[in-house]
C-alpha cells in the first residue's frame, strides 16, 4: 500500500500535469539542436582546450538585466566542464560571476554558487542572456532579490547556465551529474579569474530544478573537487527541489485534459535521452506526432512550451505514447534524476512553501526522508504562506542567517524573524 505522503504525491501529480485538444505537430527542425544563432561569445573553440574543468575559455563585462544590481562587478564567463552523459566528454558552459562592491576582506569573499530553476532548453532562455521582453525574463529575474542580498552580505555569487543552455548542444534537463558539474566548475572558474579575492569556502543554493541540481552538486563535490584546490563546501540549500521525475512524467502522460504543465514532459525527456542516448530512444515510447512536437524544446522556453500552440494544447493520453511503449531504459534514467537517494556529507537546508502548486510539499518531505536515510544532517523549513517562487523571498532572513553560520561557525545570537520556521 502507498503511504500517506506517497498518496499525496500521486494525487498532486495527477492534478499538476494536464493537457487536451489536438495540436498539429510543427515541422521538423534541422539538426538536433537549432535554438537560435548563438552570439560569438557562446561559441567555444573547436576542439576545446585540453585543460581541466573550470578553465576559463572567455570572459567579458556583463551589463543589462542579467547583471545583479548590488554587485561591484558582473561578468559573463565561458568555462570548461563535463557532460553528464555517458563518457562525460568535456563541454563549454556559460554563466555569470558577480563580486561584491568594495575591496575583498582578508581571506577573500565567501562564494555562493547558484543553481537556477526551470527555464527551458532553448539557448535564448539562459540566465546570462536574459533580456527585457524575453519569454524567460520573469523567471530569470525571480531570484535576483535573494542573490542581491548575498552580495550585500559580502558573498560573491556565481551562476551557471548549465550544460547546453546558451551554448552548443542540448541542455539535459534535471540530469544530475551535468547540473552538478556546471554548478561546481563555475566556482573553479571564478577562483581562476579572481584568485585570493575569493575565499576557499563556498555554499550551494538552488531552487526547483536548481534545488535538485544543488543537492546533486553537494553529493558530487567530494569526488569532483581535489584536495589540491583547497575548496571547502560548507553547506547546501535547496528550495522546493525537483523530485519524483518518473512518477510525474507518467502521471502527465496519462492525463485526459490540457494543462500548461505538460511542458515538463519533453523537458524530462531531454535529460533522460541526453543522459544515455544509445539506450533511451524517443521512438521506443513516443508516438510519431509526439516525437515531432518534442523538437520544440530547442526553440521554446518553458513558458512557450506551456502555451496552447505547443505542449500546453494537447491531450497527453491520446497523443504522447505509442502503442506498446517500452519504458525500461527511460524509467531507469528518470529514477536516477531523483535526489532523495543521494549521500550528502555537509549540512543541508531544505525549504518548502506550503502553498506551492508546482512542487508538492509531500515531495520535499520524501526527499528529506530519503536524504536522512543516507546519513544527511538536514534542517527542514516550512514557509506557510509561500508558493513556489515565494520561498525565495519569505526565507531570506533564515537563509542569510544559516549561510552566515556555515561560513563563520557563528550561530545567530538573536531569533531570526521570518514566517518560515523549522519543521520536524
For each residue, the residues with C-beta under 8 A, 3 or more apart:
1:
2: 6 7 10
3: 6 7
4: 7 8
5: 8 9 362 365 366
6: 2 3 9 10 362 366
7: 2 3 4 10 11
8: 4 5 11 12 360 362
9: 5 6 12 13 244 247 360 362 363 366
10: 2 6 7 13 14 247 251
11: 7 8 14 15
12: 8 9 15 16 360 362 363
13: 9 10 16 17 244 247 248 251 252 360
14: 10 11 17 251 255
15: 11 12 18
16: 12 13 248 259 261 357 358 360
17: 13 14 248 251 252 255 259 261 262 264 265 316
18: 15 252 255 257 258 259 261 262 316
19: 252 255 257 258 259 262 311 312 313 314 315 316 319
20: 256 257 258 313 314 315
21: 258 308 313 314 315
22: 314 315 318 319
23: 293 308 309 310 313 314
24:
25: 289 290 292 293
26: 292 293 295 296
27: 292
28: 292 295
29: 34 295 298 299
30: 34
31: 34
32: 170 298
33: 164 168 169 170 298
34: 29 30 31 298 299
35: 38 121 122 123 124 298 299
36: 122 123 124 299
37:
38: 35 42 43 123 166 167 168
39: 42 43 129
40: 43
41: 58 60 76 78 94
42: 38 39 78 94 123 129 166 167 168
43: 38 39 40 168
44: 48 57 58 78 92 167 168
45: 48 49 57
46:
47: 50
48: 44 45 57 80 90 91 92
49: 45 55 57 80
50: 47
51: 55 80
52: 55 80
53: 80 81 82 90 181 185 188 224
54: 79 80 81 185 186 187 188 189 191 192
55: 49 51 52 79 80 189 192
56: 59 77 78 79 189 192 193
57: 44 45 48 49 78 79 80 92
58: 41 44 77 78
59: 56 75 76 77 78 97 193
60: 41 75 76
61: 73 74 75 76
62: 66 67 74 75 76 96 128
63: 67 74
64: 67 130 131
65: 130 131 132 137 140 141
66: 62 74 76 96 127 128 129 130 131 140
67: 62 63 64 71 74 96 98
68: 71 74 96 98 144 147 148 151 157
69: 144 148
70: 100 101 148 149 151 152
71: 67 68 74 98 99 100 101 148 151 157
72: 99 100 101 102
73: 61 98 99
74: 61 62 63 66 67 68 71 96 97 98
75: 59 60 61 62 96 97 98 193
76: 41 59 60 61 62 66 94 95 96 128
77: 56 58 59 94 95 96 97 186 189 190 193
78: 41 42 44 56 57 58 59 92 93 94 167
79: 54 55 56 57 92 93 94 95 185 186 188 189
80: 48 49 51 52 53 54 55 57 90 91 92 93 185
81: 53 54 90 91 92 93 163 181 182 185
82: 53 88 89 90 91 181 185
83: 87 88 89 90 91 163 169 172 178 274
84: 88 163 172 175 176 177 178 179 180 181 274 275
85: 88 89 172 175 178 274 275 276 277
86: 275 276 277 278
87: 83
88: 82 83 84 85 177 181
89: 82 83 85
90: 48 53 80 81 82 83
91: 48 80 81 82 83 163 164 167 169
92: 44 48 57 78 79 80 81 167 168
93: 78 79 80 81 160 161 162 163 167 182 185 186
94: 41 42 76 77 78 79 126 128 160 161 165 166 167
95: 76 77 79 127 128 158 159 160 161 182 186 189
96: 62 66 67 68 74 75 76 77 127 128 157 158 159
97: 59 74 75 77 156 157 158 159 186 189 190 193 194
98: 67 68 71 73 74 75 147 151 156 157 158 159
99: 71 72 73 104 109 151 156 194 197
100: 70 71 72 104 109 151 152 154 155 156
101: 70 71 72 151
102: 72
103:
104: 99 100 108 109 196 197 198
105: 108 109 154
106:
107: 199
108: 104 105 196 197 198 199 200
109: 99 100 104 105 154 155 156 197 198 199
110: 154 155 156 199 201 202 203 234 407
111: 155 156 157 158 187 190 198 199 201 202 203
112: 147 150 155 156 157 158 202 203 204 205 403
113: 157 158 159 160 183 184 186 187 202 203 204 205 217
114: 143 147 157 158 159 160 205 206 210
115: 160 179 183 204 205 206 207 209 210 211 213 214 217
116: 119 127 140 143 159 160 161 162 206 207 209 210
117: 139 142 143 206 207 208 209 210 211
118: 139 173 208 209 242 264 267 302
119: 116 125 126 127 136 139 140 165 301 302
120: 125 136 267 297 300 301 302 303 304 305
121: 35 125 164 165 170 171 173 267 270 297 298
122: 35 36 125 297 298 299 300 301
123: 35 36 38 42 126 129 165 166 167
124: 35 36 129 134 135 136 301
125: 119 120 121 122 129 134 135 136 140 165 301 302
126: 94 119 123 129 130 161 165 166
127: 66 95 96 116 119 130 140 159 161
128: 62 66 76 94 95 96 159 161 166
129: 39 42 66 123 124 125 126 134 161 166
130: 64 65 66 126 127 134 136 137 140 141
131: 64 65 66 134 137
132: 65 137
133: 137
134: 124 125 129 130 131 137 140 301
135: 124 125 300 301 303 304
136: 119 120 124 125 130 139 140 301 302 303
137: 65 130 131 132 133 134 140 141
138: 141 142 303
139: 117 118 119 136 142 302 303
140: 65 66 116 119 125 127 130 134 136 137
141: 65 130 137 138 144
142: 117 138 139 389 392
143: 114 116 117 146 147 207 392
144: 68 69 141 147 148
145: 148 149 392 393 396
146: 143 149 150 392 393 396 399
147: 68 98 112 114 143 144 150 151 157 159
148: 68 69 70 71 144 145 151 152
149: 70 145 146 152 153 396 400
150: 112 146 147 153 155 157 400 403
151: 68 70 71 98 99 100 101 147 148 154 155 156 157
152: 70 100 148 149
153: 149 150 400 403 404
154: 100 105 109 110 151
155: 100 109 110 111 112 150 151 403 407
156: 97 98 99 100 109 110 111 112 151 190 194 198
157: 68 71 96 97 98 111 112 113 114 147 150 151
158: 95 96 97 98 111 112 113 114 186 187 189 190
159: 95 96 97 98 113 114 116 127 128 147 186
160: 93 94 95 113 114 115 116 182 183 185 186
161: 93 94 95 116 126 127 128 129 165 166 167 182
162: 93 116 165 171 178 179 182 213
163: 81 83 84 91 93 167 169 171 172 178 179 181 182
164: 33 91 121 167 168 169 170 171 172 274
165: 94 119 121 123 125 126 161 162 171
166: 38 42 94 123 126 128 129 161
167: 38 42 44 78 91 92 93 94 123 161 163 164
168: 33 38 42 43 44 92 164
169: 33 83 91 163 164
170: 32 33 121 164 270 274 297 298
171: 121 162 163 164 165 270
172: 83 84 85 163 164 175 178 270 271 273 274 275
173: 118 121 209 267 268 270 271
174: 179 209 212 213 242 245 267 268 271 337
175: 84 85 172 178 179 271 272 274 275 337
176: 84 179 180 212 213 216 220 336 337 339
177: 84 88 180 181 216 220
178: 83 84 85 162 163 172 175 181 182 271 274 275
179: 84 115 162 163 174 175 176 182 183 209 210 212 213 216 217
180: 84 176 177 183 184 213 216 217 219 220 221 224
181: 53 81 82 84 88 163 177 178 184 185 220 224
182: 81 93 95 160 161 162 163 178 179 185 186
183: 113 115 160 179 180 186 187 204 206 213 214 217
184: 113 180 181 187 188 217 220 221 224 225
185: 53 54 79 80 81 82 93 160 181 182 188 189
186: 54 77 79 93 95 97 113 158 159 160 182 183 189 190
187: 54 111 113 158 183 184 190 191 202 231
188: 53 54 79 184 185 191 192 225 229 231
189: 54 55 56 77 79 95 97 158 185 186 192 193
190: 77 97 111 156 158 186 187 193 194 198
191: 54 187 188 194 195 198 200 229 231
192: 54 55 56 188 189 195
193: 56 59 75 77 97 189 190
194: 97 99 156 190 191 197 198
195: 191 192 198
196: 104 108
197: 99 104 108 109 194
198: 104 108 109 111 156 190 191 194 195
199: 107 108 109 110 111 202 407
200: 108 191 230 231 232
201: 110 111 232 234 407
202: 110 111 112 113 187 199 231 232 233 234
203: 110 111 112 113 233 234 235 236 237 403 406 407
204: 112 113 115 183 214 217 218 221 233 235 236 237
205: 112 113 114 115 214 236 237 238 239 399 403
206: 114 115 116 117 183 209 210 211 212 213 214 215 217 237 238 239 241
207: 115 116 117 143 210 211 238 239 240 391 392
208: 117 118 211 212 239 240 241 242 358 359 388
209: 115 116 117 118 173 174 179 206 212 213 242
210: 114 115 116 117 179 206 207 213 214 239
211: 115 117 206 207 208 214 215 238 239 240 241 242
212: 174 176 179 206 208 209 215 216 238 241 242 243 337 339
213: 115 162 174 176 179 180 183 206 209 210 216 217
214: 115 183 204 205 206 210 211 217 218 236 237 238 241
215: 206 211 212 218 219 236 238 241 339 342 344 348 367 371
216: 176 177 179 180 212 213 219 220 339 342
217: 113 115 179 180 183 184 204 206 213 214 220 221 236
218: 204 214 215 221 233 236 342 344 346 348
219: 180 215 216 339 342 343 344
220: 176 177 180 181 184 216 217 223 224
221: 180 184 204 217 218 224 225 233 346
222: 225 345
223: 220
224: 53 180 181 184 220 221
225: 184 188 221 222 229 231 233
226: 229
227: 230
228:
229: 188 191 225 226
230: 200 227
231: 187 188 191 200 202 225
232: 200 201 202
233: 202 203 204 218 221 225 236 346
234: 110 201 202 203 346 347 406 407
235: 203 204 346 347 348 349 402 403 406
236: 203 204 205 214 215 217 218 233 344 346 347 348 349
237: 203 204 205 206 214 348 349 350 351 399 402 403
238: 205 206 207 211 212 214 215 241 339 348 349 350 351 367
239: 205 206 207 208 210 211 351 352 391 392 395
240: 207 208 211 351 352 353 356 358 359 364 388 391
241: 206 208 211 212 214 215 238 339 350 359 364 367
242: 118 174 208 209 211 212 245 337 339 359
243: 212 338 339 340 359 363 364 366 367
244: 9 13 247 248 338 363 366
245: 174 242 248 249 268 334 335 337 338
246: 249 250 331 334 335 338
247: 9 10 13 244 250 251
248: 13 16 17 244 245 251 252 264 268
249: 245 246 252 253 264 265 268 269 334
250: 246 247 253 254
251: 10 13 14 17 247 248 254 255
252: 13 17 18 19 248 249 255 259 261 262 264 265 316
253: 249 250 265 316 317 320 321
254: 250 251 316 317
255: 14 17 18 19 251 252 259 262 315 316 317
256: 20 315 316 317
257: 18 19 20 315
258: 18 19 20 21 262 308 312 313 314 315
259: 16 17 18 19 252 255 262 312
260: 263 306 307 312
261: 16 17 18 252 264 306 358
262: 17 18 19 252 255 258 259 265 306 311 312 314 316
263: 260 266 267 302 303 305 306 310 311 312
264: 17 118 248 249 252 261 267 268 302
265: 17 249 252 253 262 268 269 311 316 320
266: 263 269 270 293 294 296 297 305 311
267: 118 120 121 173 174 263 264 270 271 297 302 305
268: 173 174 245 248 249 264 265 271 272 334 337
269: 249 265 266 272 273 282 286 294 330
270: 121 170 171 172 173 266 267 273 274 297
271: 172 173 174 175 178 267 268 274 275 333 337
272: 175 268 269 275 276 280 330 333 334 337
273: 172 269 270 276 277 280 281 282
274: 83 84 85 164 170 172 175 178 270 271 277
275: 84 85 86 172 175 178 271 272 280 333 336
276: 85 86 272 273 279 280 329 333
277: 85 86 273 274 280 281
278: 86
279: 276 329
280: 272 273 275 276 277 284 329 330 333
281: 273 277 284 329
282: 269 273 285 286 290 291 294
283: 286 291 322
284: 280 281 325 326 327 329 330
285: 282 321 322 325 326 327 330
286: 269 282 283 290 291 294 320 321 322 325
287: 290 291 319 320 321 322
288: 291 292 322
289: 25 292 293 319
290: 25 282 286 287 293 294 319 320 321 322
291: 282 283 286 287 288 294 295
292: 25 26 27 28 288 289 295
293: 23 25 26 266 289 290 296 310 311 314
294: 266 269 282 286 290 291 297
295: 26 28 29 291 292 298 299
296: 26 266 293 299 300 304 305 310 311
297: 120 121 122 170 266 267 270 294 300 305
298: 29 32 33 34 35 121 122 170 295
299: 29 34 35 36 122 295 296
300: 120 122 135 296 297 304 305 310
301: 119 120 122 124 125 134 135 136 304 305
302: 118 119 120 125 136 139 263 264 267 305 306
303: 120 135 136 138 139 263 306 307
304: 120 135 296 300 301 307 310
305: 120 263 266 267 296 297 300 301 302 310 311 312
306: 260 261 262 263 302 303 310 311 312
307: 260 303 304 310 312 313
308: 21 23 258 312 313
309: 23 312 313
310: 23 263 293 296 300 304 305 306 307 313
311: 19 262 263 265 266 293 296 305 306 314
312: 19 258 259 260 262 263 305 306 307 308 309
313: 19 20 21 23 258 307 308 309 310
314: 19 20 21 22 23 258 262 293 311 319 320
315: 19 20 21 22 255 256 257 258 318 319
316: 17 18 19 252 253 254 255 256 262 265 319 320
317: 253 254 255 256 320
318: 22 315
319: 19 22 287 289 290 314 315 316
320: 253 265 286 287 290 314 316 317
321: 253 285 286 287 290 325
322: 283 285 286 287 288 290 325
323:
324:
325: 284 285 286 321 322
326: 284 285 329
327: 284 285 330 331
328: 331 332
329: 276 279 280 281 284 326 332 333
330: 269 272 280 284 285 327 333 334
331: 246 327 328 334 335
332: 328 329 335 336
333: 271 272 275 276 280 329 330 336 337
334: 245 246 249 268 272 330 331 337 338
335: 245 246 331 332 338
336: 176 275 332 333
337: 174 175 176 212 242 245 268 271 272 333 334
338: 243 244 245 246 334 335 341
339: 176 212 215 216 219 238 241 242 243 342 367 370 371
340: 243 366 367 369 370 371
341: 338 370 374
342: 215 216 218 219 339 371 374 376
343: 219 374 375 376
344: 215 218 219 236 348 371 374 376
345: 222 375 376
346: 218 221 233 234 235 236
347: 234 235 236 377 378 379 406
348: 215 218 235 236 237 238 344 371 376 377 378 379
349: 235 236 237 238 378 379 381 399 402
350: 237 238 241 364 367 368 378 379 380 381
351: 237 238 239 240 381 382 383 391 395 398 399 420
352: 239 240 356 359 361 364 365 380 381 382 383 391
353: 240 356 361 382 383 385 386 387 388 390 391 394
354: 361 382 383 384 385 386
355: 384 385 386 387 390
356: 240 352 353 359 360 361 386 387 388 391
357: 16 387 388
358: 16 208 240 261 387 388
359: 208 240 241 242 243 352 356 363 364 388
360: 8 9 12 13 16 356 363 364
361: 352 353 354 356 364 365 382
362: 5 6 8 9 12 365 366
363: 9 12 243 244 359 360 366 367
364: 240 241 243 350 352 359 360 361 367 368 380
365: 5 352 361 362 368 369 380
366: 5 6 9 243 244 340 362 363 369 370
367: 215 238 241 243 339 340 350 363 364 370 371
368: 350 364 365 371 372 378 380
369: 340 365 366 372 373
370: 339 340 341 366 367 373 374
371: 215 339 340 342 344 348 367 368 374 376 378
372: 368 369 375 376 378
373: 369 370
374: 341 342 343 344 370 371
375: 343 345 372
376: 342 343 344 345 348 371 372
377: 347 348
378: 347 348 349 350 368 371 372
379: 347 348 349 350 402 422
380: 350 352 364 365 368 422 423 424
381: 349 350 351 352 395 398 420 421 422 423
382: 351 352 353 354 361 420 421 422 423
383: 351 352 353 354 386 390 391 394 395 419 420
384: 354 355 419 420 421
385: 353 354 355 390 394 419
386: 353 354 355 356 383 390 391 393 394 395 419 420
387: 353 355 356 357 358 390 391
388: 208 240 353 356 357 358 359 391
389: 142 392 393
390: 353 355 383 385 386 387 393 394
391: 207 239 240 351 352 353 356 383 386 387 388 394 395 420
392: 142 143 145 146 207 239 389 395 396
393: 145 146 386 389 390 396
394: 353 383 385 386 390 391 418 419 420
395: 239 351 381 383 386 391 392 398 399 418 420
396: 145 146 149 392 393 399 400 418
397: 400 401 416 417 418 420
398: 351 381 395 401 402 416 418 420
399: 146 205 237 349 351 395 396 402 403
400: 149 150 153 396 397 403 404
401: 397 398 404 405 412 416
402: 235 237 349 379 398 399 405 406
403: 112 150 153 155 203 205 235 237 399 400 406 407
404: 153 400 401 407 408 410 412
405: 401 402 408 409 410 411 412
406: 203 234 235 347 402 403
407: 110 155 199 201 203 234 403 404
408: 404 405
409: 405
410: 404 405 413
411: 405
412: 401 404 405 415 416
413: 410
414:
415: 412
416: 397 398 401 412
417: 397
418: 394 395 396 397 398 421
419: 383 384 385 386 394
420: 351 381 382 383 384 386 391 394 395 397 398
421: 381 382 384 418
422: 379 380 381 382
423: 380 381 382
424: 380
